[in-house]
């Protein structure tokens, strides 16, 4: 059977220039590069990147069948750890994303209680307090940079919820270290020196680690683990049926990884949801009416979350149009077959939620914002398995998706109850660059306090 398969080298596409592959095009165009390859070659094409920055030869596969192969059917022949090694400056190998096989299953089983619905419920009040406090003066600011403010908000929620930090100066300090750490991913030179992005990022990571280490020490000294309602507390208290617990180093690494995952999955998606709703007054009104029917003029409560189907569909449509991660990569560790090609060990496979989510074979008028496509009468995402993978799928699906959805619902409901807003550029102005969903234009939002809600926090 293998003899009848075509070599992966025969895929459409190009490996680019010797030594550097397609690096120049990808750095210059980012997501647009992959869209252009897709438009030129179709749902299967090859590229290459230098091994020095994390990739060699890559098979780029698009569509539900490819997603199912990578996330489920062929997952045991692929490595998430090797496929995501570019994140190692931030994420330790202790982090569940950078683990495979039995090690991954064991870590995920140990972590799962942190994101069980009972644990998620304990984060609700903290999230809501941060959101209410943060957006209280948005109506007085005039205009705001939506991406910048959403990043601040989601990072503040992550720091408060995961680390239990309550003081503004502590949150600001950890946030600054975190931003420095994330920015270090842009550095090509991996020298741990203050002269490089990488070195400054690693110094920031050590500062975050020392901050978390002190939190752990203080909790142990106080003997206060049982009352902790944050992720650090859960990480310190979890014991599985075999008596396994996380070490101090593993707790630190997991906490840093959760900060990264929680922040990166929501800030950009929330910015684009605010863009869509800011340009669609009819949808803002629909969501307000739904919230009014469920919660009246009160702030959203935990029990209301499952009673807001239109809001849930809006979040799904945001995930479809602007998935938190535009590509998912895996390293091939055992030869794998797809569409008549033999993709050998040593290659990489990349799948693209952003492209699958805009396939007209799956979604009617795929470039349109239409949350009703997820309503029971249509449910377009159920036409084919693995058609909606903004939060991954299979064994490596995002463990914090319920956390992210609760956070986004709290943010949107709080803003809808207190403000009306517009966003520039408009849909017409931004449409030429919407397919590659990267932030190619700054989104500027103007918030106006709703008069009837002046008494609300």
C-alpha positions in Angstrom: 0.0 0.0 0.0 2.8 2.4 0.9 4.5 1.7 -2.4 1.4 3.2 -4.2 1.5 6.4 -2.2 3.1 9.6 -3.7 6.0 11.1 -2.0 5.2 14.2 0.1 7.8 16.0 -1.9 5.4 15.8 -4.8 2.8 18.0 -3.1 2.0 21.3 -4.8 3.8 24.3 -3.4 7.4 25.3 -3.0 10.2 24.7 -0.4 11.5 28.2 -1.1 15.1 29.2 -1.0 18.0 27.0 0.2 18.7 27.3 3.9 15.9 29.8 4.7 12.9 28.2 3.0 9.8 30.4 3.0 10.9 32.4 6.0 11.0 35.8 4.3 7.5 35.5 2.9 6.0 34.3 6.2 7.7 37.0 8.3 6.6 39.7 5.8 3.0 38.5 5.3 2.2 36.3 8.3 -1.2 34.7 8.0 -1.7 36.2 4.5 1.2 34.1 3.2 -0.7 30.9 4.0 -3.9 32.2 2.5 -2.1 33.0 -0.8 -0.6 29.5 -0.8 -4.1 28.0 -0.2 -5.6 30.1 -3.0 -2.8 29.1 -5.4 -2.4 25.4 -4.6 -5.6 24.3 -2.8 -6.1 22.3 0.4 -2.8 20.5 0.3 0.6 22.2 -0.2 4.1 22.1 1.0 6.4 24.8 2.4 9.6 24.7 4.4 11.2 26.8 7.2 14.7 26.5 8.6 15.1 23.9 11.4 16.8 26.7 13.5 13.5 28.4 14.1 11.4 25.3 14.7 10.5 23.7 11.3 11.8 21.8 8.4 9.6 20.5 5.6 5.9 21.1 6.2 2.7 19.6 4.8 0.0 22.2 5.1 -3.4 20.4 5.2 -6.8 22.2 5.2 -10.3 21.0 5.9 -12.3 18.8 8.4 -10.7 15.5 7.2 -7.2 16.9 7.8 -8.2 18.2 11.1 -9.6 14.8 12.2 -6.4 13.1 11.0 -4.1 15.4 13.1 -6.3 15.8 16.1 -7.7 12.3 16.4 -7.1 9.5 14.0 -3.4 10.0 13.4 -2.5 11.7 16.7 -0.3 8.9 17.9 2.0 9.3 14.9 2.4 13.0 15.6 4.2 15.1 18.3 2.7 18.2 19.8 5.9 18.8 21.8 8.1 18.9 18.7 5.5 20.7 16.7 5.3 23.5 19.3 8.9 23.7 20.3 9.1 27.4 19.2 7.1 28.1 22.4 9.7 26.5 24.7 11.1 29.9 25.7 7.8 30.4 27.5 6.4 27.0 28.1 8.4 24.3 30.0 8.2 20.7 28.9 6.1 20.3 32.1 3.3 22.1 30.4 0.7 19.8 29.0 0.8 21.4 25.5 4.4 20.3 25.1 3.8 16.7 26.1 2.8 13.6 24.2 1.4 10.1 24.8 1.2 8.7 28.3 3.0 11.7 29.8 0.4 14.0 28.3 -2.5 11.8 29.4 -1.1 11.7 33.0 -0.6 15.5 33.2 -4.0 16.3 31.7 -5.7 13.9 34.1 -4.0 15.7 37.0 -4.8 19.1 35.7 -8.4 18.5 34.7 -9.9 19.3 38.1 -8.6 22.8 37.8 -10.9 23.4 34.9 -13.8 21.2 36.1 -17.1 23.1 36.2 -17.0 23.3 40.0 -13.5 24.9 39.9 -14.6 27.2 37.0 -17.5 28.4 39.2 -15.1 29.5 41.9 -13.3 31.9 39.4 -16.6 33.6 38.5 -16.6 36.3 41.2 -13.0 37.2 40.6 -13.4 37.6 36.9 -16.5 39.7 37.3 -14.8 42.0 39.8 -11.8 42.6 37.5 -14.0 43.3 34.5 -16.3 45.7 36.4 -13.4 47.6 37.8 -11.5 47.7 34.5 -14.3 48.9 32.2 -15.8 51.4 34.7 -14.1 54.4 33.1 -14.2 53.4 29.4 -17.1 55.7 28.8 -15.0 58.7 30.1 -11.9 57.9 28.0 -13.4 58.9 24.7 -11.7 56.5 22.4 -9.5 53.5 23.3 -7.2 51.2 21.4 -9.4 48.1 21.6 -6.6 45.5 21.1 -4.4 47.1 23.8 -7.1 47.5 26.4 -8.4 43.9 25.8 -4.9 42.6 26.3 -4.7 44.5 29.6 -8.1 43.3 30.7 -7.6 39.6 29.9 -4.1 39.6 31.3 -5.4 41.2 34.6 -8.0 38.5 34.8 -5.4 35.7 34.2 -3.0 37.1 36.9 -5.8 37.5 39.4 -7.5 34.2 38.7 -4.4 32.1 38.4 -2.0 33.7 40.9 -4.4 35.2 43.3 -2.7 38.6 43.0 -5.1 41.3 44.2 -2.9 44.4 44.4 -2.8 46.6 41.4 0.9 47.1 41.5 1.5 43.4 41.7 -0.7 42.7 38.7 1.0 45.5 36.7 4.4 44.1 37.6 3.6 40.6 36.6 1.9 41.8 33.4 5.0 43.8 32.4 7.2 40.7 32.9 4.7 38.6 31.0 4.6 41.0 28.0 8.4 41.0 27.9 8.4 37.2 27.9 5.9 36.9 25.1 7.7 39.5 23.0 10.9 37.5 23.2 9.3 35.0 20.8 10.1 37.5 18.1 13.8 37.2 18.7 15.8 35.1 16.3 19.0 34.9 18.4 18.6 32.5 21.3 21.3 34.0 23.6 20.4 34.4 27.2 21.8 37.9 27.5 20.2 41.3 28.2 21.3 42.4 24.7 18.7 40.1 23.0 14.9 39.8 23.0 15.4 36.1 24.1 17.6 37.1 27.0 15.3 39.8 28.3 12.4 37.4 28.0 14.2 34.7 30.0 15.1 37.2 32.7 11.4 38.2 32.8 10.4 34.5 33.1 12.8 34.0 36.0 11.2 37.0 37.7 7.7 35.5 37.2 8.9 32.2 38.5 10.4 33.8 41.6 7.2 35.7 42.2 5.2 32.4 42.0 7.7 30.6 44.2 7.1 33.2 46.9 3.4 32.8 46.6 3.8 29.0 47.1 6.0 29.6 50.2 3.5 32.1 51.7 0.6 29.6 51.2 2.5 26.8 52.8 3.5 29.0 55.8 -0.1 30.1 56.2 -1.5 26.6 55.7 -4.2 28.1 53.6 -4.5 25.7 50.7 -8.1 24.6 51.3 -9.5 28.1 51.0 -7.6 29.1 47.9 -9.9 29.8 45.0 -7.2 30.3 42.3 -5.2 28.1 40.1 -2.1 28.2 42.3 -4.1 26.9 45.2 -5.6 24.1 43.1 -2.2 23.1 41.7 -0.7 22.9 45.2 -3.6 20.8 46.6 -4.2 18.4 43.8 -3.4 14.7 44.5 -4.4 11.9 42.2 -5.5 8.4 43.2 -1.9 7.2 43.1 -0.8 10.0 45.5 1.0 12.0 42.8 1.3 15.8 43.3 3.0 18.5 41.4 6.5 19.6 42.4 7.2 23.3 43.1 8.9 23.6 39.7 6.0 21.9 37.9 3.5 24.3 39.6 5.5 27.3 38.5 5.8 26.0 34.9 2.1 25.1 34.7 1.1 28.5 36.1 3.2 30.4 33.5 1.8 28.2 30.8 -1.8 28.9 31.9 -1.1 32.6 31.9 0.1 32.3 28.3 -2.8 30.1 27.1 -5.6 32.1 28.9 -4.4 35.4 27.7 -3.6 34.5 24.1 -6.8 32.7 23.5 -9.1 35.5 24.5 -7.6 39.0 23.9 -7.5 39.0 20.1 -10.8 37.1 19.8 -12.5 39.6 22.1 -11.1 42.5 20.1 -12.7 41.2 16.9 -16.0 40.3 18.6 -16.1 43.9 19.8 -15.4 45.0 16.3 -18.2 43.0 14.8 -20.7 44.0 17.4 -19.6 47.6 17.3 -20.6 47.6 13.6 -23.8 45.8 14.2 -26.3 47.6 16.4 -29.0 45.0 15.6 -26.9 42.3 17.3 -26.1 44.5 20.3 -29.8 45.0 20.8 -30.6 41.2 20.4 -28.0 40.4 23.1 -29.3 43.1 25.4 -32.9 41.8 25.1 -31.7 38.3 25.8 -29.8 39.4 28.9 -32.7 41.5 30.1 -35.0 38.5 29.9 -32.6 36.3 31.8 -31.0 38.6 34.3 -32.9 41.9 34.3 -30.7 44.9 35.2 -28.5 42.8 37.5 -25.0 41.8 36.7 -24.7 38.4 35.1 -24.7 35.5 37.6 -23.1 32.1 37.2 -26.5 30.4 36.8 -27.4 32.7 33.9 -24.5 31.5 31.7 -26.3 28.5 30.2 -29.5 30.6 29.5 -28.0 32.9 26.9 -28.0 30.9 23.6 -27.6 33.9 21.4 -24.6 35.1 23.3 -23.1 31.5 23.0 -23.7 31.6 19.3 -22.0 35.0 19.0 -18.9 33.5 20.8 -19.0 30.5 18.4 -19.1 32.9 15.4 -16.2 34.8 16.8 -14.3 31.6 17.2 -15.1 30.7 13.6 -14.1 34.0 12.0 -11.2 34.9 14.3 -9.9 31.6 15.9 -7.5 32.2 18.8 -4.8 30.3 16.9 -4.7 30.4 13.2 -2.6 27.3 12.8 -1.8 24.1 14.7 1.5 22.3 14.1 2.6 18.7 14.8 5.9 16.9 14.1 5.6 13.6 12.3 7.3 10.9 14.3 5.9 7.9 12.3 5.1 7.9 8.6 1.5 9.0 8.0 -0.8 8.8 5.0 -3.1 11.5 3.8 -4.9 12.0 0.5 -2.6 9.6 -1.4 0.6 11.1 0.0 3.1 9.4 2.4 4.3 12.1 4.8 7.5 10.8 6.4 8.8 11.0 9.9 10.9 14.2 10.2 8.3 16.4 8.4 5.8 18.6 10.1 2.0 18.9 9.5 0.2 22.2 9.9 -3.6 22.5 9.9 -5.4 25.8 9.8 -8.6 26.6 11.7 -8.8 30.0 10.1 -9.1 28.4 6.6 -11.3 25.5 7.5 -13.7 28.0 9.2 -14.1 29.9 5.9 -14.8 27.0 3.6 -18.0 27.6 1.7 -18.6 23.8 1.6 -19.2 24.0 5.3 -20.4 27.5 6.1 -22.9 29.4 4.0 -21.5 32.9 3.1 -18.4 32.1 5.2 -17.0 35.7 5.3 -20.3 37.0 6.8 -20.9 37.5 10.6 -23.9 35.3 11.1 -24.2 33.8 14.7 -27.6 32.2 13.7 -25.6 29.6 11.7 -25.1 27.8 15.0 -28.8 27.9 16.0 -30.5 24.5 16.2 -32.3 25.0 12.9 -28.9 25.2 11.0 -25.9 24.0 13.1 -23.6 24.3 10.2 -20.6 23.3 12.3 -22.1 19.8 12.7 -22.2 19.0 9.0 -18.7 17.5 9.2 -16.7 16.5 12.3 -13.8 18.9 13.2 -15.3 21.8 11.3 -15.0 24.2 14.2 -11.6 23.9 15.9 -10.8 27.3 17.2 -9.9 25.7 20.5 -8.4 22.6 19.0 -9.9 19.1 19.3 -9.2 15.6 20.4 -6.7 14.7 23.2 -5.1 18.1 22.9 -8.2 20.2 22.9 -8.0 23.4 24.9 -8.5 22.3 28.5 -9.5 25.9 29.5 -12.2 26.4 26.9 -15.0 26.6 29.5 -12.9 29.2 31.4 -12.4 31.3 28.2 -16.1 31.2 27.4 -17.1 32.3 30.9 -14.6 35.1 30.8 -15.8 36.3 27.4 -19.5 36.1 28.4 -18.8 38.2 31.5 -16.9 40.8 29.5 -19.5 41.1 26.8 -22.5 41.1 29.2 -20.9 43.8 31.4 -20.2 46.0 28.4 -23.6 45.5 26.8 -25.4 46.4 30.1 -23.4 49.6 30.6 -22.3 50.9 27.2 -23.1 51.3 23.6 -20.1 51.5 21.3 -18.8 51.9 17.8 -15.5 50.7 16.3 -13.4 52.1 13.5 -12.4 51.1 10.9 -15.8 49.9 9.8 -16.5 46.6 8.3 -16.4 48.0 4.7 -13.0 49.6 5.4 -11.4 46.5 6.9 -13.0 43.8 4.6 -10.0 43.5 2.2 -7.8 42.3 5.1 -10.3 40.3 7.1 -9.5 36.8 5.7 -6.0 36.8 7.2 -7.4 37.9 10.5 -4.2 39.4 11.9 -4.6 42.8 13.4 -3.5 44.8 10.3 -5.3 47.9 11.4 -5.8 49.3 14.9 -9.3 48.9 16.2 -10.4 52.1 17.9 -13.5 51.9 20.0 -15.7 54.7 21.3 -17.9 53.8 24.3 -21.0 55.8 25.5 -22.6 55.2 28.8 -26.2 53.9 28.4 -28.3 56.5 30.3 -30.7 54.0 31.8 -27.8 52.1 33.3 -26.1 55.0 35.1 -26.7 53.4 38.5 -24.9 50.1 37.4 -21.3 49.6 38.4 
